[in-house]
């Protein structure tokens, strides 16, 4: 496939992943406009679709808090803009003063960057595009409240598939971990220092996916609280949310493992085959772990692989361990523990199982 074709395929996949948020946002904007024009009979309800669109922004995160901040920020900007243009009129100085006062008020009220920026944007729109609405309550303020409410209602009644959304970043994250562990094993087996460096770079590159995974889960947990159609998925999403910190620990320990592999290649004439096999077992368990967490099953196959990895790493020390080999074995055991806890095994029980694996025979 050509580079252009690869980019086109990636962009198409990104569009497919964003299809539900796009449809939600489009529906919310249309409904907000309809309510403001046909139900409330406002002539130019620009703030209704704007508020709905911002409330349903494409980035995953804590949407309820964002929507509330947005409504407060836009409302503040509308009120200040309306009040000032009634008194001082419009012009460049008035524009600057309106933005200054709107953002300052947002900060004094304890708002974050979102509230301050929305206050500034809405005040600019009031001064630049629309004449004073006069009268209380102003129609623009009502439009803002309508748009924010519509956005949240659409989010609640037309949510995306929660388990599919959890897989969207979770599966690439764990697949990336598995690929990097496979690369570490191959580097150790082939005495390939450059391969160990490349595996370390792969693991470092997973930071973005780790962050995105956490943000996606935060959004899914919140949607599960407000969307009745997503209540069925709450237990699965809570299991994945509980697993996420341990998956992050496994990625971090993977980086330590890759650095230890690089040192072992530099300092040791060979790596015990049992350690290479143990790292490959970690990779295999990582690759299939997320569906088991979502299903709530015992993850029996993954648990067996992880305990086998811990056993092989420990037994690899029997042939006479160097400091480098010991560091590798320790990291294999740490990653096995991280992933066992991610699979839902209580931490103390997982630790006991890893310790017992040291005395278990290896197949």
C-alpha positions in Angstrom: 0.0 0.0 0.0 1.3 3.5 -0.9 1.9 6.1 1.8 -1.0 8.1 0.5 -3.2 5.0 0.6 -2.1 4.2 4.2 -2.9 7.7 5.3 -6.3 7.6 3.6 -7.1 4.3 5.3 -6.1 5.7 8.7 -8.2 8.8 8.2 -11.2 6.7 7.2 -10.7 4.6 10.3 -10.6 7.8 12.4 -13.8 9.0 10.8 -15.5 5.7 11.5 -14.4 5.9 15.2 -15.7 9.5 15.4 -19.0 8.7 13.6 -21.1 8.5 16.7 -19.9 11.8 18.3 -20.3 13.5 15.0 -23.9 12.3 14.7 -24.7 13.2 18.3 -23.3 16.7 17.8 -25.2 17.2 14.6 -28.5 16.0 16.1 -28.0 18.1 19.2 -27.3 21.3 17.2 -30.4 20.7 15.0 -32.7 20.0 17.9 -31.4 23.0 19.9 -32.0 25.3 16.9 -35.5 23.8 16.4 -36.5 24.4 20.1 -35.2 27.9 20.1 -36.8 28.9 16.8 -40.1 26.9 16.6 -40.9 26.4 20.3 -39.4 29.6 21.9 -39.8 31.7 18.7 -36.4 33.3 19.0 -35.4 34.9 15.7 -31.6 34.3 15.8 -30.8 31.7 18.4 -27.1 31.3 17.5 -26.1 30.3 21.0 -28.4 27.3 21.2 -26.6 25.2 18.6 -23.2 26.6 19.7 -23.9 25.5 23.3 -25.1 22.0 22.1 -22.0 21.6 19.9 -19.5 22.5 22.7 -21.3 20.3 25.2 -20.8 17.3 22.8 -17.3 18.1 21.7 -15.5 15.1 20.0 -12.8 14.8 22.7 -13.6 12.2 25.3 -13.6 13.4 28.9 -15.8 14.6 31.7 -18.7 15.9 29.5 -21.1 16.9 32.3 -18.6 19.1 34.0 -17.5 20.6 30.6 -21.1 21.3 29.7 -21.8 23.0 33.0 -18.6 25.1 32.6 -19.5 25.9 29.1 -23.1 27.0 30.0 -21.7 29.2 32.8 -19.0 30.7 30.6 -21.3 31.5 27.7 -23.9 32.9 30.0 -21.4 35.1 31.7 -20.1 36.4 28.4 -23.7 37.0 27.2 -24.7 38.9 30.3 -21.5 41.1 30.4 -21.6 41.7 26.6 -25.3 42.7 26.7 -24.7 45.0 29.7 -21.7 46.7 28.2 -23.0 47.4 24.7 -26.1 49.0 26.2 -23.8 51.4 28.1 -20.7 51.9 26.0 -21.7 50.8 22.5 -19.5 48.8 20.1 -16.0 49.3 18.7 -12.4 48.0 19.1 -11.9 49.4 22.6 -15.3 48.2 23.7 -14.5 44.7 22.3 -11.3 44.5 24.2 -12.9 45.8 27.4 -15.8 43.3 27.1 -13.4 40.3 26.7 -11.2 41.6 29.6 -14.2 41.9 31.9 -15.7 38.6 30.9 -12.5 36.6 31.4 -11.7 38.4 34.6 -15.2 37.6 36.0 -14.8 34.0 35.0 -11.5 33.7 36.9 -12.9 35.5 39.9 -15.8 33.0 40.0 -13.2 30.2 40.2 -13.7 28.9 36.7 -11.1 27.1 34.7 -9.6 27.8 31.3 -12.8 26.5 29.6 -15.1 28.8 31.5 -12.9 31.8 30.8 -12.5 31.0 27.1 -16.2 30.5 26.6 -17.0 33.7 28.4 -14.6 35.5 26.1 -16.0 33.9 22.9 -19.6 34.5 23.8 -18.9 38.2 24.7 -17.2 38.6 21.3 -20.2 37.2 19.5 -22.6 39.5 21.4 -20.5 42.6 20.7 -19.6 41.7 17.1 -22.6 40.1 15.6 -25.8 40.8 17.5 -27.6 43.9 18.8 -28.5 44.1 22.5 -31.4 41.8 23.3 -32.8 44.1 26.0 -35.2 42.8 28.7 -34.9 40.0 31.2 -34.3 37.1 30.9 -32.4 37.7 27.6 -33.1 35.3 24.9 -29.4 34.5 24.3 -29.1 33.3 27.9 -32.1 31.0 27.4 -30.7 29.7 24.1 -27.4 28.9 25.9 -29.3 26.9 28.6 -31.4 25.1 26.0 -28.3 24.1 23.9 -26.4 22.8 26.9 -29.4 20.8 28.1 -30.1 19.4 24.7 -26.4 18.3 24.4 -26.6 16.4 27.7 -30.0 14.8 26.8 -28.6 13.6 23.4 -25.6 12.2 25.2 -27.9 10.4 27.6 -30.3 8.9 25.1 -28.0 8.3 22.1 -24.8 7.1 23.7 -22.1 5.1 21.8 -21.5 1.4 22.5 -19.5 1.5 25.7 -17.6 -1.7 25.3 -16.7 -0.8 21.8 -15.5 2.6 22.9 -13.4 0.9 25.7 -11.8 -1.3 23.1 -11.0 1.6 20.8 -7.9 2.7 22.8 -7.6 -0.3 25.2 -6.9 -2.9 22.6 -4.3 -0.8 20.7 -2.6 -0.1 24.1 -2.4 -3.7 25.1 -1.5 -4.8 21.6 1.3 -2.2 21.6 2.6 -3.6 24.9 2.5 -7.1 23.5 4.4 -6.1 20.4 7.0 -4.3 22.4 7.5 -7.3 24.7 7.8 -9.6 21.7 10.5 -7.2 20.4 12.3 -7.4 23.8 12.3 -11.2 23.7 13.6 -11.2 20.1 16.3 -8.7 20.9 17.5 -10.9 23.8 17.4 -14.1 21.8 19.3 -12.5 18.9 21.7 -10.4 21.0 20.3 -7.4 19.2 21.0 -4.1 21.1 19.3 -2.0 18.4 16.2 -4.2 18.7 16.1 -3.6 22.5 16.4 0.2 21.8 13.6 0.0 19.3 11.4 -1.9 21.8 12.1 0.7 24.4 11.0 3.4 21.9 7.8 1.5 21.2 7.0 1.4 24.9 7.7 5.1 25.4 5.4 5.8 22.4 2.5 4.2 24.3 2.2 7.1 26.7 -0.3 8.9 24.5 -2.5 5.8 24.3 -2.3 5.3 28.0 -3.5 8.9 28.6 -6.2 8.6 26.0 -7.4 5.3 27.5 -7.8 7.0 30.9 -9.7 9.9 29.3 -12.0 7.5 27.4 -12.8 5.6 30.5 -13.6 8.7 32.5 -16.1 9.7 29.8 -17.6 6.2 29.6 -18.0 6.1 33.4 -19.8 9.4 33.4 -22.0 8.5 30.4 -22.9 5.3 32.3 -24.2 7.3 35.2 -26.5 9.6 33.1 -27.4 7.3 30.1 -30.0 4.6 31.0 -29.2 2.7 27.8 -25.6 2.3 29.1 -26.4 1.1 32.6 -26.0 -2.5 31.5 -22.3 -1.9 30.7 -21.4 -0.3 34.1 -19.9 -3.4 35.6 -17.7 -4.0 32.5 -16.5 -0.4 32.3 -15.8 -0.4 36.1 -13.7 -3.5 35.7 -11.7 -1.9 32.9 -11.3 1.4 34.9 -10.0 -0.6 37.8 -7.6 -2.4 35.5 -6.3 0.7 33.8 -3.7 1.8 36.5 -2.2 -1.7 36.5 -2.0 -1.7 32.7 -0.2 1.6 33.0 2.2 0.0 35.6 2.8 -2.9 33.2 3.8 -0.5 30.4 6.1 1.4 32.8 7.7 -1.9 34.0 8.0 -2.9 30.3 10.2 0.1 29.8 12.4 -0.9 32.7 12.5 -4.5 31.2 13.6 -3.1 27.9 16.4 -1.1 29.5 17.4 -4.2 31.5 17.5 -6.2 28.3 19.8 -3.6 26.7 22.2 -3.9 29.7 22.0 -7.7 29.6 22.9 -7.7 25.9 25.9 -5.4 26.6 27.2 -7.3 29.6 26.2 -11.0 29.3 27.3 -13.5 26.8 23.8 -15.1 26.6 20.3 -14.9 28.0 18.7 -18.0 29.6 16.1 -19.3 27.1 13.6 -19.5 29.9 13.7 -15.7 30.3 13.0 -15.2 26.6 10.1 -17.7 26.8 8.8 -15.9 29.9 8.7 -12.5 28.1 6.9 -14.1 25.2 4.3 -15.5 27.5 3.7 -12.0 29.0 3.2 -10.7 25.4 0.6 -13.4 24.7 -1.3 -12.7 27.8 -1.3 -8.9 27.2 -2.7 -9.4 23.7 -5.9 -11.2 24.8 -6.5 -9.6 28.2 -9.0 -6.8 27.5 -11.8 -8.9 26.1 -11.6 -11.1 29.3 -11.8 -8.1 31.5 -14.8 -6.8 29.7 -16.5 -10.2 29.8 -15.9 -10.5 33.5 -14.6 -14.0 33.1 -11.8 -15.7 35.1 -9.2 -15.0 32.3 -8.0 -18.5 33.0 -5.8 -18.8 30.0 -4.1 -15.4 30.6 -3.7 -16.1 34.3 -2.0 -19.4 33.5 0.3 -17.7 31.0 1.3 -15.0 33.5 2.0 -17.4 36.2 4.0 -19.6 33.8 6.0 -16.5 32.8 6.8 -15.8 36.5 7.8 -19.4 37.1 10.1 -19.5 34.0 11.7 -16.2 34.9 12.4 -17.5 38.4 13.7 -20.9 37.3 16.0 -19.1 34.8 18.0 -18.0 37.8 18.8 -21.6 38.8 21.6 -21.8 36.3 23.6 -19.1 38.0 22.2 -15.6 37.8 24.1 -12.5 37.1 22.9 -9.1 38.2 21.6 -8.4 34.6 19.7 -11.7 34.5 18.3 -11.1 38.0 17.0 -7.7 36.9 15.3 -9.2 33.9 13.6 -11.9 36.0 12.5 -9.3 38.5 10.8 -7.2 35.9 9.1 -10.2 34.3 7.6 -11.1 37.7 6.6 -7.4 38.2 4.8 -7.2 34.8 3.1 -10.6 35.5 1.8 -9.2 38.8 0.6 -6.0 37.2 -1.4 -7.9 34.6 -2.8 -10.4 37.1 -4.2 -7.5 39.1 -5.5 -5.9 35.9 -7.3 -9.2 35.2 -9.2 -8.7 38.4 -7.2 -10.9 40.9 -6.8 -9.1 44.3 -3.3 -7.7 44.7 -2.4 -9.8 47.7 -3.7 -13.0 46.1 -1.8 -12.2 42.9 1.4 -11.6 44.8 1.0 -15.0 46.6 0.4 -16.7 43.3 3.6 -15.2 41.8 5.6 -16.3 44.8 4.2 -19.8 44.6 5.1 -19.9 40.9 8.7 -19.9 41.9 8.3 -23.4 43.3 6.1 -24.7 40.5 7.5 -27.0 37.8 7.8 -25.6 34.4 6.2 -27.3 31.5 
